[in-house]
Amino acid sequence: MTKKTAAPEISPRPFAYRNRKLLCDGADLSSLADAHGTPLYVYSAQQISHRFQLFEAAFASRPHTICYAVKANSSLAILRLLAKQGAGFDIVSGGELERVRKAHKPALKKVVFSGVGKQVWEIDAALQADILLFNVESEAELHLLAARAEALGRRARFALRVNPDVFAETHPYISTGLSEHKFGIDIKAARAIYRKAAKYKWLDPAGVSVHIGSQIRKVDPFAAALARVTALIADLRKDGHDIRYVDAGGGLGIDYGTTAFHPAQQVEKYAAALTRGLANESAHLLLEPGRFIVAQAGALLTRVLVVKKNGSKTFVITDAGMNDLIRPALYHAHHEIIPVRQPAGKSTITADIVGPVCESGDFFARDRVISAVKPGDLVLLLDAGAYGMSLTSNYNSRPRPAELLIEGAQAKLIRRRETMRDLLAPEIPG
Ligand SMILES: *Cc1c(COP(=O)(O)O)cnc(C)c1O
């Protein structure tokens, strides 16, 4: 068996100090803040490509397609970067389908379409684009897909997204693989539904898919889920279905803290777990990683507006708010926060780092020990490349931040800062 070896390991985070200045790869963050303003998302192209290549290398020995989960970070430039390296895409809406079309049209044929509530226009658009696979999440959706496929005269390849009833330890908001969750179809009911589906001339039961949740750090649940899927595939073949794809979903987690983290080893472990789960199954493997590819490649650069004391507490108020990065407010997620100018001394403060939005939930960290900062200083919120920009909003009528993609020492503006005109454009004051 020939195995492609991964590129030499690089640091899991592209942000590091040189001469007391914080750089993203070769680009100086302080200069970028001066040139582009804050809050500002900054991503390393090298890190994104490296993470994608780790998956390519780890699964090189079997037929596979890495379908990057667009919702983790849906910036066109990032989709294009990945598409050019051969990525497919996991989408969850008609909007994401349009993003793939715009980023790299040939990648449409490597799209898998997930989601529990697909609308007719979204199904039609995906049929017309001739995507690779519909991940069907209910019997009702299967009937709708059959009807639309017939109406448009296009055969639809589909997989049932089964719910394997496997527990994966993660935040309850991002766990999806238990029967109590809204996702997927009970694996015990799947065989009968495939049988029904086979009667539809316009449906092609081409695969089985599973996705048990997000930010999963232990790989055993992936093996357990896939073992159940593999057993189902064997039954489906006995029933005469031509199953060619097995979609293992996404969900591989990263380390948001400060313990040593080795992405290459983690992907190797993940691949070994999936291989265990697959046993002798040799169907084309689809993977849907999102967070693992982009989270640590990105960070949110923000400037301190005010440092204030209320009683015994210190608050550091930044120009980024929960509308720019909602993970701490939504999931109590941890993000490391570091100063852009490396402090000479060891002077620290214990503070809440908060945004300017009028909500008590607008915080990035509570009672955090950080190096002392003053108004005007820049700080960086690490590991914000996934579920950062893609979850931004205009709450408090705040324009969304700009985004930069760093290539070596060069910074490419991939999304300009929103303007007041952008903010008001869709509205009709009467
Ligand atoms: C969100 C999602 C993913 C990506 O999850 P990550 O944790 O970012 O890897 C993959 N597949 C489906 C169906 C999803 O909903």
The ligand as a Gaussian input file, in Angstrom:
#p B3LYP/6-31G(d) Opt

LIG

0 1
 C      -21.838000      21.290000      10.576000
 C      -21.743000      20.053000       9.800000
 C      -20.493000      19.550000       9.411000
 C      -19.194000      20.176000       9.832000
 O      -18.933000      19.991000      11.191000
 P      -17.517000      20.404000      11.786000
 O      -17.649000      20.157000      13.238000
 O      -17.304000      21.844000      11.479000
 O      -16.492000      19.530000      11.154000
 C      -20.473000      18.425000       8.614000
 N      -21.613000      17.821000       8.221000
 C      -22.827000      18.263000       8.584000
 C      -24.033000      17.552000       8.126000
 C      -22.934000      19.391000       9.389000
 O      -24.136000      19.819000       9.772000

